[in-house]
Amino acid sequence: MPAAEEEMPVFVKKVFAWLGIAFLIFFVALRPDGAAAMCQSIGVGLMAIFQGFGDFLTGVTA
C-alpha cells in the first residue's frame, strides 16, 4: 500500500498542472485583453524585482 500513497501526490500535481493549462487556454480564448494585461503586469513585476537586484548589487560593489 505505501506505493499508492506515494503516487497520489504526483497524480494530484498532474491534475493541477492540466487544470492550470486548461484555465490558461480558456482565459486567453475568452478574455485576450485581460490575459495580455495580466502578462504585462507580471512582466512589470519581474522587471521591478530584477531592477531591485541590480540596485542591490550596484550598492554592494560601489
N, C-alpha and C positions, 0 to 999 in steps of 0.2 A: 503493500500500500504506500510506502513512502515515495515511490516513483511518481505516482499520480499526484501527490501533494506538491512535488517539485515542479511538475509540468503545468500546474494550474496558473502560477504567476506568468509564465511565458505565454500561455493562452490568453490571459487577460490583457497582457501587453499588446499582443497581436490584434485583439478585438478593438482596443482603444486606438491603436495606430490606424486600423482600417476605418474606424468611425471618424477619426480626425481627418483623414484623407477625403472621405465622402463628404464631410461637412465643408471642407475647403473647396471642393469642386462645386458643391451646391451653392456656397456663398458667392463664389466667383461668377457662376452662371446666372444667379438671380439678382445679385447686387454688385455689378462690376465696379461702380463708383465707390461703394463702401469698401470693397476689397482693396482697391487702389489706395484709398485714403488710409486704410489700416497698414498697408505695406509702407506707405510714405511715413507714417508716424513711427513705425518700427525702425525704419532707416534713420530718421531724425534722432531717435533714442540711441541707436547704436553709434551714430556719429558723435553724440554728446559724451557717451562713455569713452570712446576712443580719444576724443579731444581731452577729456579729463586725465586719461592715462598719459597722453602726450605732455600735458601741462605738468603732471607729477614728475615724469622722467626729466623734463627740462629743468624743473626746480631742483631735482636731486643732483643733476650733473653740473648745474651752474654754480 
